[in-house]
Amino acid sequence: MRRSFITPGRLLFAVVAFLLYSSFASLDVALSIAAPPRDALRFVISPATQPLHALAGMTRPATATDDDLADRERLSAANEELLQYVRQLEDQLRVSRSRIDELAEMRGNATLRLRGVKLVDAGVTSWQGGAMPVLTINRGSGDGIGEGMIVGTGANLVGRVSSVSAGSATVSLISTPGTLLDVRVMPAAAGPSPREVVVQCQPMKGSDTFWAEAAQSDPIQAGDLAHLRLPDNVLASQARWRDEAAGMVVGKVLRIEDHPDDPKLRTRIIIEPRRSLRHLTRVIVLVPE
């Protein structure tokens, strides 16, 4: 009896060889190999899948009408408007909290003389640099603002009002060239200071920073704060700052350098305002009651 050439073992080997070849073949070859059995399979199952597809279409929910789409668009637009309003309220709340914290800081600062002084919040409408740097604020004589009043942000000294109109005022900044400020340099800590040095600082040309001269033996360190110190005499003059400015922070000691003319005996103290004067958006005007 003659044995058949096609045996289960040879058939299995052929299938494995075909699958192995297909796994390494290119995409075009694989698609050409798969096309005949795929078309045959579609031809066989098509009579059964067509009624099932029709039945699925009958049971599927109806598509949205034009009215439904219009309602959805209106609801989506209203939701976007509400979301924008919520974000606006969140931003207003953030600004209000910031102002409350700043006012509380000023009232709670023991170095400031704020008894009998009203703190008036003002928005900065413009900044002008050059030889006479100034800020313009949206408060004026109608809000009780007058010339010479002190302007700050928190406990930081910004300047003083130089001119006033009914609804706005101009603030001359402490960085105005030629400004001389007597300051007490001491550590940034509450309570009695273990060390204190009195120096006179002035703005550096073309910069918002200040410089002052000190002795090599003066106990000044980077990070110390420079507080405005009023002169001992009580004579009123245009250059004298109001009493409520006493103790306000002019800036922080950025670094200490050897004096270029006398490096063995003197140093140069570089003081930088804690808040950039040209990027302020709101300030506080100290209005005596």
C-alpha positions in Angstrom: 0.0 0.0 0.0 1.4 3.3 -1.1 1.7 6.0 1.7 0.2 9.5 1.1 2.7 12.3 0.5 0.6 14.7 2.6 0.9 13.7 6.2 -0.1 15.6 9.4 3.5 16.2 10.3 4.4 17.6 6.9 1.2 19.8 6.9 2.2 21.2 10.3 5.7 21.9 9.1 4.4 23.7 6.0 2.1 25.9 8.1 4.9 26.8 10.5 7.2 27.6 7.6 4.5 29.7 6.0 3.9 31.7 9.2 7.6 32.1 9.8 8.0 33.4 6.2 5.0 35.8 6.6 6.4 37.3 9.8 9.6 38.4 8.0 8.0 39.3 4.7 7.5 42.9 3.6 4.1 44.7 4.0 3.3 44.5 0.3 4.0 40.8 0.2 2.0 40.2 3.4 -1.0 42.1 2.0 -1.0 40.2 -1.2 -0.9 36.9 0.7 -3.7 37.9 3.0 -6.0 39.3 0.2 -7.5 36.0 -1.2 -8.5 34.4 2.2 -9.8 37.8 3.4 -12.1 38.2 0.3 -13.3 34.6 0.6 -14.1 35.1 4.3 -16.1 38.3 3.5 -18.0 36.5 0.8 -19.0 33.7 3.2 -20.0 35.9 6.2 -21.6 38.8 4.3 -25.1 37.3 4.2 -25.1 37.0 8.0 -23.5 40.3 8.9 -25.9 42.5 6.7 -29.0 41.7 8.8 -27.0 42.2 12.0 -25.9 45.6 10.9 -29.4 46.7 10.0 -30.6 45.5 13.4 -27.9 47.5 15.2 -28.9 50.6 13.3 -32.5 50.2 14.4 -31.5 49.9 18.1 -28.9 52.7 18.1 -30.2 56.0 19.6 -31.2 58.7 17.2 -28.6 61.3 16.2 -28.9 64.8 17.7 -31.2 67.2 15.8 -30.2 70.7 14.8 -32.1 72.1 17.8 -30.1 69.8 20.2 -26.9 71.0 18.6 -27.9 74.6 19.0 -28.7 74.1 22.7 -25.4 72.4 23.2 -23.6 75.3 21.6 -25.4 77.8 23.8 -24.7 75.8 26.9 -21.0 75.5 25.9 -20.7 79.2 25.4 -22.4 79.9 28.7 -20.1 77.5 30.4 -17.0 79.3 28.9 -18.3 82.7 30.1 -18.9 81.3 33.6 -15.4 79.8 33.7 -13.9 83.1 32.6 -15.9 84.9 35.4 -14.7 82.4 38.0 -11.0 83.0 36.9 -11.6 86.7 37.1 -12.9 86.5 40.6 -10.0 84.2 41.6 -7.6 86.8 40.3 -9.4 89.7 42.1 -9.3 87.6 45.3 -5.6 87.0 44.9 -5.0 90.8 44.5 -7.2 91.6 47.5 -5.4 89.1 49.7 -2.1 90.5 48.6 -3.2 94.1 49.5 -4.6 92.9 52.9 -1.3 91.2 53.7 0.7 94.2 52.7 -1.4 96.6 54.8 -1.2 94.2 57.7 2.6 94.1 57.4 2.8 97.9 57.5 0.5 98.1 60.5 2.3 95.4 62.4 5.8 96.7 61.7 7.1 98.2 65.0 9.7 100.4 63.2 7.0 102.4 61.4 5.3 105.4 62.8 1.8 104.9 61.5 -0.3 106.2 64.4 -2.7 108.8 63.0 -1.9 107.8 59.4 -4.4 106.5 56.9 -3.1 104.0 54.3 -4.6 104.7 50.9 -4.2 102.0 48.2 -3.4 103.4 44.7 -2.8 101.8 41.3 0.3 102.7 39.3 -0.8 103.9 35.8 2.7 104.6 34.4 6.4 104.7 35.1 8.8 107.2 33.6 12.6 106.7 33.7 15.4 109.1 32.8 16.9 111.8 34.9 13.8 112.2 37.0 12.2 108.8 37.4 8.6 109.1 38.5 5.4 107.0 38.9 1.9 108.2 38.1 -0.9 106.9 40.4 -4.6 106.9 40.1 -5.2 108.9 43.3 -5.3 112.6 43.7 -6.4 115.6 45.8 -10.0 114.2 45.7 -8.7 111.2 47.7 -6.9 113.4 50.2 -3.5 113.0 48.5 -1.1 116.0 48.9 2.4 117.0 48.0 5.2 115.5 50.1 3.2 112.5 51.3 5.1 109.2 51.6 4.6 106.4 49.1 5.6 102.8 49.8 4.8 99.2 49.1 4.6 97.1 52.3 7.3 98.4 54.5 9.4 99.4 51.5 10.0 103.1 50.7 9.1 104.0 47.1 9.2 107.8 47.1 7.0 110.8 47.9 4.3 112.7 46.1 5.7 115.6 44.0 2.6 116.9 42.2 -1.1 116.4 42.6 -4.2 116.8 40.4 -7.8 116.0 41.1 -7.7 112.4 40.1 -4.0 111.5 39.9 -0.6 112.2 41.4 3.1 112.0 40.5 5.5 110.2 42.8 9.2 111.1 42.7 11.2 107.9 43.4 14.0 107.4 45.8 16.2 106.4 42.9 16.1 110.0 41.6 19.7 111.1 40.9 21.1 113.3 43.6 18.9 111.9 46.4 20.7 111.4 49.7 19.2 109.0 52.2 20.5 108.5 55.8 19.9 104.8 56.6 20.4 102.5 59.6 21.9 99.2 58.4 21.0 96.3 60.6 20.1 92.6 60.5 16.7 91.7 59.1 15.3 90.5 62.4 12.7 91.7 64.8 13.6 93.0 68.2 16.6 95.0 69.4 19.4 94.8 66.9 22.8 93.5 68.0 24.6 95.8 65.6 23.7 98.9 63.7 25.6 101.2 61.3 24.4 104.6 60.1 25.5 105.5 56.6 24.3 107.8 53.8 23.4 106.2 50.5 22.6 107.6 47.1 21.4 106.1 43.8 24.0 104.7 41.4 24.0 106.3 37.9 21.7 104.5 35.5 20.5 101.9 38.1 17.9 101.5 40.8 20.6 100.3 43.2 22.3 102.5 45.9 25.8 102.7 47.2 27.2 104.0 50.5 30.6 104.3 52.1 31.5 102.5 55.3 34.6 101.7 57.3 36.3 98.3 57.0 35.6 97.8 60.7 31.8 98.5 60.4 29.8 95.3 61.1 27.8 95.2 57.9 26.8 91.9 56.2 25.1 91.0 53.0 21.4 90.6 53.6 21.2 93.4 56.2 18.3 95.9 55.7 18.8 99.7 55.2 16.0 101.6 57.1 15.4 105.3 56.5 16.7 107.4 59.4 15.4 110.9 59.9 17.8 113.7 60.9 17.8 114.7 64.6 16.8 118.3 63.9 13.2 119.2 63.4 13.6 122.0 61.0 11.2 121.6 58.1 12.7 121.7 54.6 12.0 120.5 51.1 14.6 117.7 51.5 13.4 116.4 54.8 11.2 113.4 54.7 7.9 113.3 56.7 8.0 111.6 60.1 5.9 108.6 58.9 8.7 107.6 56.5 11.1 106.8 59.4 12.0 103.1 59.6 10.8 102.3 56.1 13.1 99.9 54.2 15.2 101.5 51.4 16.7 98.2 50.4 18.8 95.2 51.2 22.6 95.0 51.3 23.5 93.1 48.1 27.2 93.0 48.5 30.2 94.7 50.2 33.2 95.8 48.1 36.6 97.3 48.8 36.5 101.0 48.2 38.4 101.8 44.9 40.1 104.8 46.4 40.9 103.5 49.9 40.5 99.7 50.0 42.4 99.2 53.3 40.2 101.5 55.4 36.9 101.9 53.6 34.3 99.7 51.8 31.5 100.3 49.3 28.0 99.0 50.3 25.7 98.1 47.4 22.0 98.3 48.4 19.2 97.0 46.2 15.5 97.8 46.8 13.5 94.7 47.7 10.9 95.6 45.1 11.7 96.7 41.6 10.5 100.4 41.5 9.9 100.2 37.7 7.7 97.2 37.9 5.3 98.2 40.6 1.6 97.9 39.9 0.1 99.2 43.2 1.5 101.3 46.0 0.4 102.7 49.4 0.1 106.4 50.2 0.6 107.4 53.8 -2.0 110.1 54.4 -1.8 111.9 57.8 -5.3 112.1 59.4 
